[in-house]
Each structure stands twice: as C-alpha cells, then as structure tokens.
Amino acid sequence: MSHDPCLIGVDVGTTNVKVGAFTLQGKAIATASLELHTERPRPGWANYDPSEIWKRTARTIATVSRQIGCRFEPLAIAVSSMAETGIAIDPRGRPVYEAIAWFDSRTAQQAEWWKRSFGSEFIFSRTGLPIQPIFGINKLSWIKENEPQIFSQIDRWLSVSDYINFCLCGVQAAELSLASRVMALDLKKRAWSEEILAAVGIQPQMLGQPVPSGEVLGSISSTAAGLTELPTSVQVVTGGHDHPCAAVGSGILKPGWVLDSLGTSESLLMVLESPMLEAGAAHSGFAQGCHVLRDKFVCFGGLVTMGAAIDWVRKILFPEMGRAAAYQHLEQLGSASRPGSGGIYFVPSLRAASPPHNDPQSCGVFIGLRTDSSLEDLARAVHEGLAFASYDCLEAFRSHFDVGIERVRAVGGPTRNRLLMKVKAAVANVPFTVLEVEEAACRGASILAGLGIGVYQSTEDVARTVEFRETLVDPPPEWSEIYKQRYDLVYRRIYPSVRDLHQRILEIEKI
C-alpha cells in the first residue's frame, strides 16, 4: 500500500508545545498540543525544566504520529520555538541548569551594563537589536556572575529549537534566526561577534557554529524514534524562531509583505533583503535578525498592548458581562459611531510605547473628550487608536528601513473583530487580508522541513504549492482619506506632546 507523504512541524511556545502534520499543500491533517509548565521560584523569575520540554515535545509528536497512522508517511520534521530561552548542556549533552524563560526579568542589571559600557547604537550596529534584558547573552552573563560553578560545567548553550533537534538526532547546531536573538551575532557576517563575546568572557564555541534554517541535520535516532513513534527514516531539519516560522506558514515570503500577528500583543514582521543597521534606528525599538528563509532578514515591530487594550476596556466598561459577549458589544458600539469617533483619540500605550517610540514610561491617553462624547465614540476611538498605533509602526518601517509595503496579512484571534479589521485596512491603505491558517508556526516549520529535503525547490515553489486562503478586508473607500487626515494632523502629534508629562507622572507617583 502506498502512503501519501507529509511533513511534521513542531512549535515549542511560551505556554504550549504544538505539533502538526501537513500535506505537501500545507493542509493540516493532524494536530496536538500539550501545556508547558513554568516554574516561578522568585518574583520576576521564570524557568522551564529542559527534560520536561523534551518529554512533552516527544509525547505531542507521538500523539500526531498515532493520528496519521498508516495513512501518511512523514518525510521530515522541523522545530519552531520561542526565542531567547536557552538550555545549557555539559559535554555529555545533559542539561546543567534550568531554562531561563525569555520573559524572566532577573537580567535587568546585565542589560544596563551593556547600555553603560557599549551603548545602544554600537549593539544595534552589530546585532540589529535594541538592548533588552531578554536576550541570551544576558542570561549567560547572569549565570556566569551568579552561578559560577554551573557556568564552568557549560559546554554548549542551545536555543529550545536546537535542543529539541539535538534530542531528535544527536546533532548540535545554532540555527541563525534564533542565534540572532542572543544579542551577540554580527548580523552582516552571520557569525558570532568576538568583540561582544570577549566583553563578557564567553567563548564562541559555547554558542556553536551558526547554520541556516532548512538545513538537514540527519535522521531521527532510534531512541527518539521510539519516544516520538516516528520512523527512523524521518529527516531532522533546522527550523527557527517562531515569529519568522509563522510568517512562512502565512505565506509572507518576500519583501514588501507584512505579517500582522494579533493576540494579547501585536507583532508586525517584514522581510528584508539586507539588514539596516544605521544609527538612526537604534533607539526605535525595532529588532532585526536572520530570517528562516535563506539569505533574507526580518524586522520586528508591533504593539505591546493590542488585545490587552481591548480587554482592559472590556473590564472597565462591562465588568459583569462575559468575555465573548463584551467583545461583541464593544464592536457593536464602535460600529454605531462615525469614523473619527467624534473627535476622540486613544493612544494604547497601556504598558509602554511600542516602536517607533520605544518608551517604557509612556502611558495610555484619551484626548478630545467633550460633554457630548458618547460611549459609542469611546468604543470606536479604542479601535481607531489601535489601528493608528499599528500604522505608526508601518510608517516607521518605511522611513527607517526605506522599504515599500505592498500587502498586509493578518492572523490571530482579534481578526474576528470586523470593525477593527476594517479600520486597520483603511488606515494602512494597502491590500489588507485576513488569512485562514491553522497553527501558522507549525506549518512554517513543516515548510522549512520540506525545503530542507527538496520537496519544495524554492520559496517561489512554496508559493505555488502551498494553499494560502485569505479574505480581503474592504472598508468603505472614503475611510482612508478620513483617517489619513486624522493621523497626520492629530494622532502622530499626541505622543510627543505628552511624553514629558508621562515621565513626570511616573516620577511623582513612584511607579
């Protein structure tokens, strides 16, 4: 009996391990998920147990393997994962310390040291990254300074994806898109910066030799095959950073196309032909890195509070209403107001200002309130403010990196909010679509697996072969001009006008 071929994609995320089996046309034929446990030993600290990550990943793969049974033949597997979370192993491949979560805050002092000693412009000019505590170099430095006996045992620091690959086939590799998130990779050279590593006494061999995504590492080992219930013929291929993998899974395969991934936060990702490391962008908050597509780069922006801002409004206005009903009611209210929200503007910096401002002291703002302002106007202003803030990021993409934006594809739960999508499409004023995709990061990893073994010959072949179903968002044509005027004349001027006031507020309140 002949079996149809399939590809396996794994996504080890912040809260769950997800696995999908996909046809060569990108259709999901089996999926499974298991929750990851996060340990919180102290305030601000967050860890994972490396062995538990592997066990749960293997179990989830085995679940998918059983689902596809004898109907499909898995050809290759690739792993997408969260970035900035590293696993330290000894010469025998055994973890010697917990995996410090990417959002762990214990490394704030290490990040401040880089700012004082080297400055944001130097680090950005080499790595394409803003200086932040989350990056891997700060976690390694923290271990060296606070756990020197542990540090002395470390032979290799592997990203989560690289660690799973090692467990699958016994090969250690430093995939480039995840290596980009260590804050020690020279982005132009695609090699470790000896100058940065020497500053903190870390040897390049501890981080391994960087390799591109879509690289075949070898066949799955017999031990891993027993745990995952995959045949030993399956090839293990390098995957990468979850956001670029999701972009590939969503068909964002060339410059000029933007992935708008919506959830609690909003992530905007653009493909670049080459890194843009000019000093002018160093303080913008944008982050660049190697793409999972060979010889391409990515630039990240977005909003810290997207779904979180809508949820905040929901809790304030409709505390007794169920979440789903409240979201629907908020959308209905906003739809009852006219474009412009009766002159009310909302700046959604409820946790910090997002790129291009990169201001952790910024706060949210409602401005333009009058006695005749209605609840409907307030509701619409929230939707418009989120769209304006996202457009701020797109405009900065254009100005800082000298790129054109041809199309935006949106994915995620908030795409179900039709008013929000219409306003975002009108403000962006480029073709704006909502993509129907299941487990985009898993699908992107499976596509990389296919590229690695030659199932797809090129990204153009992927675009022809894999099906990307999308729906065009078509707002009333007059909305674009209405919003352009309001953005140019009012919205983009609000943040500079209130920036210093927010700093004074925080100083007075000691927040």
Buried (B, 14 or more C-beta within 10 A) or exposed (E): EEEEBBBBBBBBBBEEBBBBBBBBEBEBBBBBBBEBEBEEEEEEBBBBBBEBBBBBBBBBBBBBBEBBEEEBBBBBBBBBBBBBBBBBBBEEBEBBBBBBBBBBEBBEEBBEBBEEEBBBBBBBBBBBBBBBBBBBBBBBBBBBEEBEEBBEBBBBBBBBBBBBBBBBBBBBBBBBBBBBBBBBBBBBEBBBBEEBBEBBEBEBEBBBEBBBBBBBBEBBBEEBBEBBBBEEEBBBBBBBBBBBBBBBBBBBBBBEBBBBBBEBBBBBBBBBEEBBBEEEBBBBBBBBBBBBBBEBBBBBBBBBBBBBBBBBBBEEBBEEBEEEEBBBBBBEBBBBBEBBBBBBBBBBBBBBBBBBBBBEBBBBBBBBBEEEBBEBBBBBBBBBBBBBBBBBBBBBBEEBBEBEBEBBBBBBEBBBBEBBBBBBBBBBBBBBBBBEBEBBBBBBBBBBBBBBBEBBEEBEBBEEBBEBEBEEBEBEEEBBEBBBEBBEEBBBEBBEEBBEEBBEEBEEEEE
